[in-house]
Amino acid sequence: MFDFTPAPAETKPDVFTLEALYPWLQSFPPERGYNYMDCNNCLHAQFRRACAADIFPLSVARKIERIAYALPHTFGAAAERCHAAMEIANV
């Protein structure tokens, strides 16, 4: 007999959230840097390309910019800032 029960769908966080940004940041070596001043290769532009999104909602874009702007400009430090922002949002 065949089991026609559908397999559970894999759920991924909405790309327009910090919950999607955090694992993406963690996928890079923590010491790897990014150039905040390069609008084609800054953290925000790289994440938009990874998500295949031309534009993010303004509220999300501002959060990403705050995370990307702070020093040091490394993916590890940005991941820590993203995690802290998610913790604050869940308080």
TORKOL-4160 file (C-alpha; in steps of 0.2 Angstrom, whole numbers, padded with zeros to 4 digits, m for minus):
91
<pt num="1" X="0000" Y="0000" Z="0000"/>
<pt num="2" X="0005" Y="0018" Z="m0003"/>
<pt num="3" X="0006" Y="0031" Z="0010"/>
<pt num="4" X="m0002" Y="0046" Z="0003"/>
<pt num="5" X="0003" Y="0057" Z="0018"/>
<pt num="6" X="0013" Y="0072" Z="0011"/>
<pt num="7" X="0030" Y="0074" Z="0018"/>
<pt num="8" X="0032" Y="0088" Z="0030"/>
<pt num="9" X="0037" Y="0104" Z="0020"/>
<pt num="10" X="0053" Y="0111" Z="0025"/>
<pt num="11" X="0050" Y="0128" Z="0032"/>
<pt num="12" X="0062" Y="0142" Z="0030"/>
<pt num="13" X="0061" Y="0159" Z="0038"/>
<pt num="14" X="0054" Y="0173" Z="0028"/>
<pt num="15" X="0069" Y="0182" Z="0019"/>
<pt num="16" X="0063" Y="0199" Z="0025"/>
<pt num="17" X="0068" Y="0195" Z="0043"/>
<pt num="18" X="0083" Y="0195" Z="0054"/>
<pt num="19" X="0079" Y="0176" Z="0057"/>
<pt num="20" X="0084" Y="0174" Z="0039"/>
<pt num="21" X="0099" Y="0185" Z="0040"/>
<pt num="22" X="0107" Y="0177" Z="0055"/>
<pt num="23" X="0111" Y="0159" Z="0047"/>
<pt num="24" X="0117" Y="0168" Z="0031"/>
<pt num="25" X="0129" Y="0178" Z="0041"/>
<pt num="26" X="0135" Y="0162" Z="0050"/>
<pt num="27" X="0138" Y="0153" Z="0034"/>
<pt num="28" X="0154" Y="0164" Z="0032"/>
<pt num="29" X="0170" Y="0163" Z="0041"/>
<pt num="30" X="0168" Y="0174" Z="0056"/>
<pt num="31" X="0184" Y="0184" Z="0052"/>
<pt num="32" X="0179" Y="0187" Z="0034"/>
<pt num="33" X="0177" Y="0206" Z="0032"/>
<pt num="34" X="0165" Y="0216" Z="0020"/>
<pt num="35" X="0167" Y="0233" Z="0014"/>
<pt num="36" X="0153" Y="0244" Z="0021"/>
<pt num="37" X="0157" Y="0258" Z="0009"/>
<pt num="38" X="0155" Y="0247" Z="m0007"/>
<pt num="39" X="0137" Y="0248" Z="m0012"/>
<pt num="40" X="0139" Y="0233" Z="m0023"/>
<pt num="41" X="0147" Y="0222" Z="m0011"/>
<pt num="42" X="0142" Y="0228" Z="0006"/>
<pt num="43" X="0134" Y="0216" Z="0018"/>
<pt num="44" X="0117" Y="0222" Z="0013"/>
<pt num="45" X="0120" Y="0221" Z="m0006"/>
<pt num="46" X="0127" Y="0203" Z="m0004"/>
<pt num="47" X="0112" Y="0197" Z="0007"/>
<pt num="48" X="0100" Y="0205" Z="m0006"/>
<pt num="49" X="0108" Y="0195" Z="m0020"/>
<pt num="50" X="0108" Y="0179" Z="m0010"/>
<pt num="51" X="0090" Y="0181" Z="m0007"/>
<pt num="52" X="0087" Y="0186" Z="m0025"/>
<pt num="53" X="0078" Y="0202" Z="m0019"/>
<pt num="54" X="0079" Y="0218" Z="m0027"/>
<pt num="55" X="0073" Y="0228" Z="m0012"/>
<pt num="56" X="0068" Y="0224" Z="0006"/>
<pt num="57" X="0054" Y="0233" Z="0016"/>
<pt num="58" X="0061" Y="0248" Z="0023"/>
<pt num="59" X="0059" Y="0242" Z="0041"/>
<pt num="60" X="0070" Y="0227" Z="0037"/>
<pt num="61" X="0083" Y="0237" Z="0027"/>
<pt num="62" X="0085" Y="0249" Z="0042"/>
<pt num="63" X="0089" Y="0234" Z="0054"/>
<pt num="64" X="0101" Y="0226" Z="0042"/>
<pt num="65" X="0110" Y="0243" Z="0039"/>
<pt num="66" X="0112" Y="0245" Z="0058"/>
<pt num="67" X="0119" Y="0228" Z="0059"/>
<pt num="68" X="0131" Y="0231" Z="0044"/>
<pt num="69" X="0136" Y="0249" Z="0049"/>
<pt num="70" X="0143" Y="0245" Z="0067"/>
<pt num="71" X="0162" Y="0240" Z="0068"/>
<pt num="72" X="0170" Y="0228" Z="0066"/>
<pt num="73" X="0165" Y="0225" Z="0048"/>
<pt num="74" X="0166" Y="0206" Z="0049"/>
<pt num="75" X="0153" Y="0193" Z="0046"/>
<pt num="76" X="0156" Y="0186" Z="0064"/>
<pt num="77" X="0153" Y="0202" Z="0072"/>
<pt num="78" X="0138" Y="0206" Z="0061"/>
<pt num="79" X="0131" Y="0189" Z="0066"/>
<pt num="80" X="0133" Y="0193" Z="0085"/>
<pt num="81" X="0124" Y="0210" Z="0082"/>
<pt num="82" X="0110" Y="0201" Z="0072"/>
<pt num="83" X="0108" Y="0189" Z="0086"/>
<pt num="84" X="0107" Y="0202" Z="0099"/>
<pt num="85" X="0094" Y="0212" Z="0089"/>
<pt num="86" X="0084" Y="0196" Z="0088"/>
<pt num="87" X="0085" Y="0194" Z="0107"/>
<pt num="88" X="0079" Y="0212" Z="0110"/>
<pt num="89" X="0065" Y="0209" Z="0098"/>
<pt num="90" X="0059" Y="0194" Z="0107"/>
<pt num="91" X="0060" Y="0202" Z="0124"/>
